[in-house]
Each structure stands twice: as structure tokens, then as C-alpha cells.
Amino acid sequence: MAYNENLADRIREALIERGVENIEEKKMFRGLCFMVDGKMCLCVSAEEMMCRIGPEYKEALELNGVRGMIRNGKPLKDFVYVSPVAMKTKKEFESWIDKSLAFNKFARATKK
């Protein structure tokens, strides 16, 4: 599982800076996922960050450097992959973190 360790560190630091508790890191989706309150919130896969942002994902897909998540040949709602192009600045990066954390409050945990 090759993923950008620096990006993982940036996500980890951003979550800590925001006082997020109950964070668990799991290796999945060929990368590293950050579970918040038992729910998938953010992941690092290769050079991209996967964000679970909820219904806002439809609008996000129109942005340069953002693509949808496809699983078993079907688009997954609520999730987007954000390439380095779409998170060049600290402000852009942090906006993806904030969107993911905002939706996490309403997201359902996956069944075990």
C-alpha cells in the first residue's frame, strides 16, 4: 500500500489542530484511512486525499483536480478524490478537511 506519508502527516496534524478526538487509522483502499467516531472521514491513497463530504460531492466534482469514487463499477455518493492540484494552498487543503469533518457528524458508520 503506497501512499504519500507527508499527506498522511498533514491530515493527522490538521485533525489534531482541530481538537478531533476518537481518531483511528486503518489501512484500506490501497492507502490509509482516518476514521473519526468510528466513521470513515478522510483517506490517503497514493498522492490523493479521499474526502467524505456528503451531498456536496456533486458540486465538488466540477472542480479541477477532483474526481468521484467508483466502487465495483458504480459511483459512490458522498466521496471524492482530491488531487494535489485541488489542494495546492493551505486554505484549499484545510477546506477539504473541514468539509469532511462537517459531514462526519451526519454520516452513518458502516456496518461491521
C-alpha positions in Angstrom: 0.0 0.0 0.0 1.8 3.0 -1.2 0.5 6.3 -0.1 2.0 9.8 0.5 3.3 9.8 4.1 3.6 13.6 4.1 0.0 13.9 3.1 -1.0 11.5 5.9 1.0 13.6 8.4 -0.7 16.8 7.2 -4.1 15.2 7.7 -3.1 13.9 11.1 -1.8 17.4 12.2 -5.0 19.1 10.8 -7.2 16.7 12.8 -5.2 17.3 16.0 -5.2 21.1 15.5 -9.0 21.0 15.3 -9.2 19.1 18.6 -10.7 16.0 16.9 -10.8 13.0 19.3 -11.6 9.4 18.7 -9.4 9.1 15.6 -8.5 5.6 14.3 -6.1 4.9 11.4 -6.9 1.9 9.2 -5.1 0.6 6.1 -7.7 0.3 3.4 -8.4 1.4 -0.2 -4.7 0.9 -1.0 -3.9 3.6 1.5 -4.5 4.9 5.0 -8.0 6.0 6.2 -8.7 8.2 9.2 -11.8 7.1 11.0 -13.5 9.7 13.2 -16.0 8.5 15.7 -16.0 5.1 14.0 -16.8 6.6 10.6 -14.6 6.9 7.5 -13.8 10.5 7.2 -10.6 11.0 5.2 -8.1 8.7 3.4 -4.8 9.0 1.7 -4.4 6.9 -1.4 -1.2 7.4 -3.5 -1.0 11.2 -3.9 -4.7 11.9 -3.4 -6.9 12.6 -0.5 -10.2 10.9 -0.4 -12.8 13.0 1.4 -16.3 12.0 2.6 -18.1 15.3 2.2 -21.8 14.2 1.7 -24.2 15.7 -0.8 -21.7 18.5 -1.6 -19.8 15.9 -3.6 -21.9 16.7 -6.7 -20.7 20.3 -6.8 -17.1 19.3 -5.9 -16.9 17.1 -9.0 -17.0 20.2 -11.2 -13.7 21.4 -9.7 -10.4 20.8 -11.4 -8.5 18.0 -9.7 -11.5 16.4 -8.1 -13.0 13.1 -9.2 -15.6 10.7 -7.9 -15.1 7.5 -6.2 -16.1 4.4 -8.1 -16.5 1.0 -6.4 -17.5 -2.2 -8.1 -18.2 -0.1 -11.3 -20.6 2.2 -9.6 -20.2 5.8 -8.4 -20.2 6.2 -4.7 -22.1 9.2 -3.4 -20.6 11.4 -0.7 -17.0 10.6 -1.6 -14.5 12.4 -3.8 -10.8 12.0 -4.5 -8.9 15.3 -4.3 -5.6 15.5 -6.3 -2.7 17.7 -5.3 -4.0 20.3 -7.9 -7.1 20.9 -5.9 -5.3 21.3 -2.5 -2.2 23.4 -3.5 -2.7 26.0 -0.8 -3.1 25.5 2.9 -6.5 27.2 2.6 -7.7 24.7 0.0 -6.3 21.7 1.9 -8.0 22.8 5.1 -11.3 23.4 3.4 -11.4 19.7 2.4 -10.6 18.7 6.0 -13.3 21.0 7.3 -15.9 19.7 4.8 -15.1 16.1 5.7 -15.4 16.8 9.4 -18.6 18.7 9.0 -20.2 15.8 7.2 -18.8 13.3 9.6 -21.3 14.4 12.2 -24.2 13.3 10.0 -22.5 10.3 8.3 -23.5 6.8 9.1 -21.0 4.3 10.4 -20.5 1.3 8.1 -21.9 -2.0 9.3 -19.4 -4.4 10.8 
